[in-house]
Amino acid sequence: MSIPFVDLKAQYESIKGDIDHAIQSVISDTSFIGGDIIKTFEQRFASFVGINHCIAVANGTDAIEIALKALGIGEGDEVLVPALTWISTAGAVNNVGAEPVFVDVLKDERSIDPSLLKEKLSERTKAIIPVHLYGLPAQMDSIMAFARENNLKVIEDCAQAHGATFRNQVVGTFGDIATFSFYPGKNLGAYGDAGGIVANDGSLARTCKMLSNHGQLSKHDHQIIGRNSRMDTMQAAILSAKIPHLEKWTEGRIKVAAWYSSKLDDSLIPKTPEGSKHVFHLYVIESQERDALMQKLKEGNIGCAIHYPTPLPHLPSYSYKKHFIGDFPVAEKLCAEILSLPIFPELSEEEVDRICEVLGSDSYK
Ligand SMILES: *Cc1c(COP(=O)(O)O)cnc(C)c1O
């Protein structure tokens, strides 16, 4: 039995009628860019998050760049970002002309360590980008308190955490603005690239909308310098059809994670701190035998992956910052020991049993 890391086909099969209808109606209307389908998606996603505004954009990386620009962050500014995340979180900061400043992460939460923010602060620091990594919320209470004390903007990177909550509040509603990715493998995935920005502040939302569409809100009225980062209508139609199922899929992920956690040895399993709802974009185990476990899974035809193999500050693209091994001890240890197991809502308990068996009797309870 081979088990893929993710199975997007299973989800499509389960809602084929809705998806095919959504795609067909975009083609029949030849409404490929903009229009009501985009508005409907924006309203549905804003209401899913429980926030005033959503702006549909081309992808989750652009979403971060546009959010930074809308907050006025650019040349000469510094932005605090976690050392362990997907490259976009930091790359977007460089791409608006600002400088990412890396902060180590918490061992269990695997998100930016609030106790280290102070030592990274300078008079240039303008913002923090907490990432709710793997679907587990960052420590938003301490992060927001620090941001308020130091007059910093907060951009939540929610690319992996659609619907996750911290102390019963949905992620994306804590900071000034938040960004989402709808990359196909994300918890809410399009059939191509897509992203979104959410905010409560109407004027900030309007600025994002303009930045993503050539600086205009209505045709030929270019108020500011913008760009083209629109979500295409086909993706919006597909995402709108999927939103009503998202909660059920999240429950499915949580159920799969609970199977793993009940079967695997306590030393391996990820922890969910009290007060947090983890939406398990990824189920990430930790072991000093990581490479051997990965080999066993490969031989057993079971998909797995490492998110991520290198702390961002140690990547060639950030060698200019001259960081050394030892500068980010927690992220460095995690990168050497983490392993993402297959997780998607349709994964069965038999498959989870099989994966645990392949990991070997030392790995399960
Ligand atoms: C996926 C992801 C992004 C970027 O999303 P794209 O849609 O692929 O551009 C940003 N941040 C994190 C943490 C992600 O996982």
The ligand as an SDF file (V2000), in Angstrom:
LIG
                    3D

 15 15  0  0  0  0  0  0  0  0999 V2000
    2.5130   28.8660    1.5010 C   0  0  0  0  0  0  0  0  0  0  0  0
    3.0830   29.9120    2.3700 C   0  0  0  0  0  0  0  0  0  0  0  0
    3.2560   31.2470    1.9420 C   0  0  0  0  0  0  0  0  0  0  0  0
    3.1350   31.7020    0.5350 C   0  0  0  0  0  0  0  0  0  0  0  0
    2.1070   31.3140   -0.1860 O   0  0  0  0  0  0  0  0  0  0  0  0
    2.0950   31.1860   -1.7860 P   0  0  0  0  0  0  0  0  0  0  0  0
    0.6410   31.2140   -2.0710 O   0  0  0  0  0  0  0  0  0  0  0  0
    2.7410   29.8820   -2.1210 O   0  0  0  0  0  0  0  0  0  0  0  0
    2.8180   32.3430   -2.3510 O   0  0  0  0  0  0  0  0  0  0  0  0
    3.6690   32.1870    2.8750 C   0  0  0  0  0  0  0  0  0  0  0  0
    3.9340   31.8490    4.1320 N   0  0  0  0  0  0  0  0  0  0  0  0
    3.8180   30.5850    4.5780 C   0  0  0  0  0  0  0  0  0  0  0  0
    4.1180   30.2920    6.0120 C   0  0  0  0  0  0  0  0  0  0  0  0
    3.4040   29.5740    3.7130 C   0  0  0  0  0  0  0  0  0  0  0  0
    3.2960   28.3240    4.1660 O   0  0  0  0  0  0  0  0  0  0  0  0
  1  2  1  0
  2  3  1  0
  2 14  2  0
  3  4  1  0
  3 10  2  0
  4  5  1  0
  5  6  1  0
  6  7  2  0
  6  8  1  0
  6  9  1  0
 10 11  1  0
 11 12  2  0
 12 13  1  0
 12 14  1  0
 14 15  1  0
M  END
$$$$
